[in-house]
Amino acid sequence: MPAFAFPKGGIATRAVSSCMETLGEMYSEGISEERIVDYCTCQAYAISRFDNSYLRNRWKVPHSFGKKAVERFLANRRSNRYYEDKWLNATGTSRKELLELIKDRKQHPLFRYVNPEYEETTKRRALSTTIGYYICASSTLLWNPFSPSCQRCTKKEVCLERTRLNYPELYRLRIEEFNKKK
């Protein structure tokens, strides 16, 4: 699939918001995360058949989030979904994986461990020493970008790598949340 950048700015935001409002009004239960994945899959599949020059030079937000795009989605049938799923599989993903990407991070089972402030006392013990590193490694969930102690620790790089290897999902969540708060 060709890469392109989604335009930043108010026009794009308004178009997407308006589209989601329209879809939400069409369904009595509102627009669920599953339906958002179905909608975006439908639109991405539709533009996947265009050549790269169209995506780079002529694609505009309304093509995927305007009135005709909503009509395209509403006209989508089970047979279309079959081909969309086949296309998703060929690109190495699935509706289930896409759904996981948009779920509320606060619902993630590890989210409560992103910044456990109760670990700070342990992290401060013998900070930047070998013994402090071993205490921290055996008593905490290791490197935390929000921790003042971790930010000052001279063992940070080693600990960061250990966290990445031992707790890859927690590491990913911490990086994601830290970058979001910057």
C-alpha positions as CSV (number, residue, x, y, z in Angstrom):
1,M,0.0,0.0,0.0
2,P,1.5,3.4,-0.9
3,A,2.3,5.7,1.9
4,F,0.7,9.2,2.1
5,A,0.3,11.7,4.8
6,F,-3.1,12.7,6.2
7,P,-3.4,16.4,5.9
8,K,-3.1,18.4,9.2
9,G,-5.4,21.2,10.0
10,G,-9.0,22.2,10.6
11,I,-10.5,21.2,7.3
12,A,-9.5,17.6,7.6
13,T,-10.5,17.4,11.3
14,R,-13.9,18.9,10.5
15,A,-14.5,16.5,7.5
16,V,-13.7,13.4,9.7
17,S,-15.7,14.7,12.6
18,S,-18.7,15.4,10.3
19,C,-18.4,12.0,8.7
20,M,-18.4,10.3,12.2
21,E,-21.4,12.4,13.3
22,T,-23.3,11.4,10.1
23,L,-22.5,7.7,10.7
24,G,-23.4,8.0,14.4
25,E,-26.8,9.4,13.5
26,M,-27.5,6.6,11.1
27,Y,-27.1,3.9,13.7
28,S,-29.3,3.9,16.8
29,E,-26.5,2.6,19.0
30,G,-24.0,5.2,17.6
31,I,-20.8,4.4,15.9
32,S,-18.9,1.6,17.6
33,E,-15.1,1.0,17.3
34,E,-15.9,-2.0,15.1
35,R,-17.9,0.1,12.7
36,I,-15.1,2.7,12.5
37,V,-12.7,-0.1,11.6
38,D,-15.2,-1.4,9.0
39,Y,-15.6,2.2,7.6
40,C,-11.9,2.9,7.4
41,T,-11.2,-0.5,5.9
42,C,-13.9,0.1,3.2
43,Q,-12.3,3.5,2.4
44,A,-8.7,2.3,2.4
45,Y,-9.6,-0.7,0.2
46,A,-11.4,1.7,-2.2
47,I,-8.3,3.9,-2.6
48,S,-5.9,1.0,-2.7
49,R,-6.9,0.4,-6.3
50,F,-5.9,3.9,-7.4
51,D,-2.4,4.5,-8.6
52,N,0.2,6.3,-6.5
53,S,0.0,9.5,-8.4
54,Y,-3.6,9.9,-7.5
55,L,-2.8,9.4,-3.8
56,R,0.1,11.9,-3.9
57,N,-1.5,14.6,-6.1
58,R,-5.2,14.4,-6.2
59,W,-6.6,12.5,-3.1
60,K,-8.5,14.8,-0.7
61,V,-10.1,14.1,2.6
62,P,-13.7,14.2,1.3
63,H,-12.8,11.2,-1.0
64,S,-12.6,9.0,2.1
65,F,-14.7,11.1,4.6
66,G,-17.2,13.0,2.5
67,K,-20.8,12.3,1.5
68,K,-20.0,9.9,-1.3
69,A,-17.6,8.0,0.9
70,V,-20.4,7.5,3.5
71,E,-22.7,6.3,0.6
72,R,-19.9,3.9,-0.5
73,F,-19.7,2.5,3.0
74,L,-23.5,2.1,3.3
75,A,-23.7,0.3,0.0
76,N,-20.9,-2.1,1.1
77,R,-22.1,-5.7,1.1
78,R,-20.9,-8.9,2.6
79,S,-19.2,-9.8,-0.7
80,N,-17.2,-6.6,-0.5
81,R,-16.2,-7.4,3.0
82,Y,-14.8,-10.7,1.8
83,Y,-12.5,-8.9,-0.7
84,E,-11.6,-6.3,1.9
85,D,-10.6,-9.0,4.4
86,K,-8.5,-10.7,1.7
87,W,-6.8,-7.4,1.0
88,L,-6.1,-6.8,4.7
89,N,-4.6,-10.3,5.0
90,A,-2.4,-9.6,2.0
91,T,-1.1,-6.4,3.7
92,G,-0.4,-8.4,6.9
93,T,-3.3,-7.2,9.1
94,S,-6.9,-7.9,10.0
95,R,-9.9,-6.1,11.3
96,K,-9.2,-7.5,14.8
97,E,-5.7,-6.0,14.8
98,L,-7.0,-2.6,13.5
99,L,-9.6,-2.7,16.3
100,E,-6.9,-3.2,18.8
101,L,-5.1,-0.1,17.5
102,I,-8.1,2.2,18.1
103,K,-9.3,0.8,21.5
104,D,-9.1,3.2,24.4
105,R,-5.6,2.8,25.9
106,K,-7.1,3.1,29.4
107,Q,-8.8,-0.2,28.8
108,H,-5.5,-2.0,28.1
109,P,-4.8,-4.5,30.9
110,L,-1.3,-3.1,31.5
111,F,-2.3,0.6,31.4
112,R,-2.3,0.8,35.2
113,Y,1.4,-0.1,35.2
114,V,2.5,2.7,32.8
115,N,3.4,5.0,35.6
116,P,3.1,3.3,39.0
117,E,4.1,6.1,41.4
118,Y,4.4,3.7,44.3
119,E,7.6,2.4,42.7
120,E,9.4,5.7,43.1
121,T,10.6,5.1,46.6
122,T,12.3,1.8,45.5
123,K,13.7,3.4,42.4
124,R,15.4,6.2,44.6
125,R,17.2,3.6,46.8
126,A,20.9,3.6,45.9
127,L,20.1,5.4,42.7
128,S,22.8,5.1,39.9
129,T,24.7,2.3,41.7
130,T,25.0,-1.3,40.7
131,I,23.2,-2.4,43.9
132,G,20.5,0.2,43.2
133,Y,20.1,-1.2,39.7
134,Y,19.6,-4.8,41.1
135,I,17.1,-3.6,43.7
136,C,15.2,-1.7,41.1
137,A,15.3,-4.7,38.7
138,S,14.0,-7.1,41.2
139,S,11.4,-4.9,42.9
140,T,9.9,-2.7,40.1
141,L,8.8,-2.9,36.5
142,L,12.1,-1.3,35.5
143,W,12.5,1.8,33.4
144,N,9.7,4.4,33.4
145,P,10.0,7.6,31.3
146,F,7.7,9.4,33.8
147,S,9.9,8.6,36.8
148,P,12.2,11.4,38.1
149,S,14.5,8.7,39.4
150,C,14.7,6.9,36.0
151,Q,15.4,10.2,34.3
152,R,18.4,10.9,36.6
153,C,19.8,7.3,36.8
154,T,23.1,6.6,35.1
155,K,22.0,3.0,34.5
156,K,19.0,4.3,32.4
157,E,20.2,2.9,29.0
158,V,20.8,-0.6,30.3
159,C,17.5,-0.6,32.2
160,L,15.6,0.8,29.2
161,E,16.9,-2.1,27.1
162,R,16.1,-4.6,29.8
163,T,12.5,-3.2,30.0
164,R,12.1,-3.5,26.3
165,L,13.2,-7.1,26.3
166,N,11.4,-8.2,29.5
167,Y,8.2,-6.2,29.2
168,P,7.8,-5.3,25.4
169,E,4.1,-4.4,25.6
170,L,4.5,-2.3,28.8
171,Y,7.5,-0.7,27.2
172,R,5.4,0.1,24.1
173,L,2.6,1.6,26.2
174,R,5.1,3.8,28.2
175,I,6.8,5.1,25.1
176,E,3.4,5.8,23.5
177,E,2.0,7.6,26.5
178,F,5.2,9.6,27.1
179,N,5.3,10.8,23.4
180,K,1.6,11.7,23.7
181,K,2.3,13.9,26.7
182,K,5.3,15.7,25.2
